[in-house]
Amino acid sequence: MTAVADRASASVPEPTEMARAEVMTAAQQRRAAARARDLTALLRERPELSGVHAPADLAVEAVRWCA
């Protein structure tokens, strides 16, 4: 009977692990927002770069549609 209880508690992450994951997720979101902001600024300043890298163009268009 204790083996079942041990397995159930082993699958639940500790609160510190959950907090760390939330902090990492927030940091990842901030980095992604900063990259999108910088990429948008770059393509606004240098329009000749548009069309050079398709994923960059897609990201800029996504930002424009969200604004």
N, C-alpha and C positions, 0 to 999 in steps of 0.2 A: 504493500500500500504506500509506503514512503517513496518507492521508486517512481510512482506516478506523480506524486507531489513534487519530487525533485525535478522531473522532466518538465513539468508545467512552469516551475519557477525559473528554470534555466533558460527558457525561451523568451522571458520578459527582460528587456535590457534594463540595466541599472539607470537610475535617474541621471547620474553623471554622464553616462553615454548618450542619453537622450538630449541632455543640455548641450553636449559637445556637438552632436549632429545638427541641432538647431542653429548653433553659432556658426558652424561650417556652412550651412545652407544660406544663412544671412550673408556671410562673407562672399559666397559664390554669387549670390544675387547682386551684391554691390559691384563685384568685379565685372559681371556681365553687363550691368547698366553702364559702368564706366567705359567699357570697350565699345558698346553701341554708341554712346555719346561721342567718344573720340573719333570713331569711324565716320559718324555722320558729319562731324565738324571737318574732318579731313576731306571728305568728298564734296562738302559745300565750298571749301577753300580751293580745292583742286579738281574741278569738274572733269578735267581730261583723264582722270584716273577711273572714271565711271566705265564699267564694262571690262575692266582688266581682270577682275577676280569675281566670278559669279556669286560665291557665297557672301562677299562683302556687299554686293549690290542687293542681294536678297535681304540682308540684315538692315540695310538703310531703308529699303522699301517697307519693311515691317515696322520700323520706327516711325516712318512717315504716316502709315495707315493707323497707327495707334495714337498719334498726336491729335 
